């Protein structure tokens, strides 16, 4: 992935660190990017976590590696922090996000996150909705293609950040699911129930996991 660098061996890792200064780096990383191998000389700070012995970024932001008391302190500062002021709004756990479905298979739905809490993102983020996270009830009977299809716009909640620059989402709440879908005839469909939408041009019915949008 762009902005990521992978160091497989300890010597390469040491060489890389020795070439760095103690200032905040102007290297952009995204959620899931591999930074370097974790060891006893490293202090894991904000915006990073250790997965399978490798330090990964959990944020979109700038990498910082600072040497203090013989230790390497690793942080990722988000673009919205004082270190990196910006208008960028990043998805975090618990956020409700608007997404566009890109592909569907029997196990999960792949989407791009377009906005967070109504704030449009300057770039999209990849995310997935697993089959078991689509509905709150009847998880074993869910047929993914009857819930979402490519091109649908959906509301979902961020439940965690993955290790491959991807978010994990849930649409199990009644208020989450499809908010806009286009029929094969090319027109926007109208919800007719919690699991169906209708094409106003052809009157054809298609299955969806429809969001229960509450007017404010």
Residue pairs with C-beta under 8 A, 6 or more apart in sequence:
1 30
1 32
1 33
1 165
3 27
3 28
3 29
3 30
3 33
4 29
4 30
4 33
4 34
4 165
5 33
5 34
5 35
6 34
7 13
7 16
7 34
7 36
7 37
8 37
9 37
10 37
10 39
13 36
13 37
13 39
16 36
17 36
17 65
17 72
20 65
22 65
22 66
22 67
23 64
24 62
24 63
24 64
24 77
24 83
24 84
25 62
25 63
25 64
25 65
26 62
27 62
27 63
28 60
28 61
28 62
28 63
29 35
29 57
29 59
29 60
29 61
29 62
29 63
29 76
30 57
30 60
30 125
30 165
31 56
31 57
31 58
31 59
31 60
31 125
31 161
31 162
31 165
31 166
31 167
32 56
32 57
32 161
32 162
32 163
32 164
32 165
32 166
33 56
33 57
33 165
34 54
34 55
34 56
35 48
35 54
35 55
35 56
35 57
35 63
35 74
36 54
36 55
37 53
37 54
37 55
38 44
38 50
38 53
38 54
38 55
41 70
41 71
41 72
42 55
42 71
42 72
42 74
43 68
43 71
43 72
43 73
43 74
44 50
44 55
44 74
45 73
45 74
45 75
46 75
46 76
46 77
47 57
47 58
47 59
47 61
47 75
47 76
47 77
47 78
48 55
48 56
48 57
48 58
48 74
48 75
48 76
49 55
49 56
49 58
50 56
51 163
52 163
55 74
56 163
57 63
57 76
58 76
58 161
59 76
59 77
59 78
59 90
60 78
60 79
60 88
60 90
60 123
60 125
61 76
61 77
61 78
61 79
61 81
61 84
62 76
62 77
62 79
62 83
62 84
63 74
63 75
63 76
64 73
64 74
64 75
64 76
64 77
64 83
65 72
65 73
65 74
66 72
66 73
66 75
67 73
77 83
77 84
78 84
78 88
78 90
79 85
79 86
79 88
79 90
80 86
80 87
80 88
80 89
80 90
87 122
88 121
88 122
89 116
89 117
89 119
89 121
90 116
91 97
91 113
91 116
91 125
91 127
91 158
91 167
92 158
93 158
93 159
93 160
93 161
94 157
94 158
95 116
95 117
95 157
95 158
96 116
96 117
96 155
96 156
96 157
96 158
96 176
97 113
97 114
97 115
97 116
97 117
97 127
97 155
97 156
97 157
97 158
97 167
97 169
98 113
98 114
98 115
98 116
98 118
98 153
98 154
98 155
98 179
99 111
99 112
99 113
99 114
99 127
99 153
99 154
99 155
99 156
99 169
100 111
100 112
100 114
100 151
100 152
100 153
100 154
101 109
101 110
101 111
101 148
101 149
101 150
101 151
101 152
101 153
101 154
102 110
102 111
102 112
102 150
103 109
103 110
103 150
104 110
104 144
104 145
104 148
104 149
104 150
105 144
106 131
106 144
106 145
107 130
107 131
107 144
108 128
108 129
108 130
108 131
108 144
109 128
109 129
109 134
109 144
109 147
109 148
110 126
110 127
110 128
111 126
111 127
111 128
111 129
111 154
111 156
111 169
112 124
112 125
112 126
112 127
113 121
113 124
113 125
113 126
113 127
113 167
114 120
114 121
114 124
114 153
115 121
125 166
125 167
126 165
126 166
126 167
127 156
127 158
127 166
127 167
127 168
127 169
128 162
128 166
128 167
128 168
128 169
129 148
129 156
129 168
129 169
129 170
129 171
130 168
131 139
131 142
131 144
132 139
132 142
133 159
133 168
133 169
133 170
133 171
133 172
134 142
134 144
134 147
134 148
134 170
134 171
134 172
134 209
135 142
135 147
135 171
135 172
135 209
136 172
136 173
136 174
143 207
146 195
146 207
146 208
147 171
147 177
147 178
147 207
147 208
147 209
148 154
148 178
148 208
148 209
149 181
149 206
149 208
151 181
151 182
152 178
152 180
152 181
152 208
153 178
153 179
153 180
153 181
154 171
154 176
154 177
154 178
154 179
154 211
155 171
155 175
155 176
155 177
155 179
155 211
156 169
156 170
156 171
156 176
157 169
157 170
157 171
157 173
157 176
158 167
158 168
158 169
159 168
159 169
159 170
160 167
160 168
161 167
161 168
162 168
170 176
171 177
171 209
171 211
174 194
174 211
174 212
175 211
175 212
175 213
175 214
176 211
177 208
177 209
177 210
177 211
177 212
178 191
178 197
178 208
178 209
178 210
178 211
179 211
179 213
180 188
181 188
181 189
181 197
181 206
181 208
182 188
182 189
183 189
183 199
183 201
183 202
183 204
183 206
184 199
184 202
184 204
185 199
185 201
185 202
185 204
187 199
187 200
187 201
188 200
189 197
189 198
189 199
189 200
189 206
189 208
190 197
190 198
190 200
191 197
191 198
191 208
191 210
192 198
192 205
193 210
194 209
194 210
194 212
195 207
195 208
195 209
195 210
196 205
196 206
196 207
196 208
196 210
197 205
197 206
197 208
197 210
198 204
198 205
198 206
199 205
199 206
